């Protein structure tokens, strides 16, 4: 065999071994750790592009500009991992030209209100909060959100002092007299407090409360997953659900109720659907299902309804104090229902043209004139009445919704949001689990860690979102968030650890 042919064969075999070794190494990742990075200069297999396109300006070799909230990206892996450290490098800039217009149907989450109100809102709100979230439950569409930046906390003036407390930071105005421990036990000071990325235990009681044994039905049915607070005092929780399967999706329907207190699950029960893989759109009545708890001591309980979008329920209960948390997806109404809420700003939309209508939030009228648009109110304080005539509405806001002002309960300390005004709301104390991002020249850099064992994944793909509440860039000069890089560090068991575990399981 000629020497040149031998050398060629050696080169080909070497290339083959290198290629096989490369794919084995990056497929198995034997040391259990790997890093990926995407600067968006070209398509990346592991870290996907930002979507939807209607909220991102990209191309021409520029970094993507986020113009609306939220945006999503996927992370693909070649093997299981237990942890992900995601680093975001970004900055806020002003648009140097008007963005390309999109249709209303494409925009989907477009915000709308009166022209005067929109101008005021955008001038006073430069999207002060950025958070990164991991999809934890696809059916409930629940993301585990963690802070990236909170300009409200970063901008606290010299009249505030800060001290570490139980792994968090306790902020108080300099004339404040409460400690963090004393704050949580003092109802008067509790009302002057707010939290961010922190959920303290609450010991909320209602003086003079007496249990009601008369069942009452809601004047509307709700679709999909919800959460609500309920109050009990030496009584049983009683819920009767009248269930309807919309049969819009072939996936198996499910409906589960989860009872918890101070973050600890104390009971749960699952109700099945009709068991048919039907997407005909012909709804099926599933009858009534009942849940009754054991006798419960006095206090606030959180009830989680975990269901897919095919499931609709109408609730009948004996509990007097009940309040839905942050959102209600109203499917159908019976009569003319009224709700009461302590939220500051109401967001409302419908996807169905037949449900266009006028809704009222306190004294303000909100005209829902187009589907897929999300309308919002001006900021107002205190408990307001919400009136609407038709179903098909999604109501959202930071706070709770209930059937009457006397039924409304909100045991949680107020949460810092993009709409928070510390002075107007009389906030004197803040507890926050938060660290300011690092500065890199004009850019901000923040790493956020996630537990991938609690994430939803499909085909070894995870979903993440970047949440920037209040971001709405529609013209030149508006604020956008430019993202120059997303980096991911993945860690899990090494090949040695896997082999050792398999051997130990066999012995």
Secondary structure, 3 states (H helix, E strand, C coil): CCHHHHHHHHHHHHHHHHHHHHHHHHHHCCCCEEEEEECCCCCCCCECCCECHHHEEEECCEEEEECECCEEEEEECCCCCCEEEEEEEEEEEECCCCCCCCCHHHHCCCEECCHHHHHHHHHHCCCCEEEEEEEEECCCCEEEEEEEEEHHHHCCCCCEEEEEECCEEEEEECCCCCCHHHHCCCHHHHCCEEEECCCCCCCCCCCCCCCCCCCEECCEEEECCEEEEEEECCECCEEEEEEEECCCCCCCCEEEEEEEECCEEEEEEEEECCCCCCCCCCCEEEEEEEEECCCECCEEEEEEEEECCCEEEEEEECCCCEEEEEEEEEEEECCCCEEEECCCCCEEEECCHHHCEEEEECCEEEEECCCCCEEECCCCCCCEEEECCCCCEEEEEEEEEECCCCCCCCCCCEECCCCCCCCCCCCCEEEECCCCCEEECCEEEEEEEEEHHHCCEECCEEEEEEECCCCECCCCCCEEEEEEEEEEEEECCCHHHHHHHHHHHHC
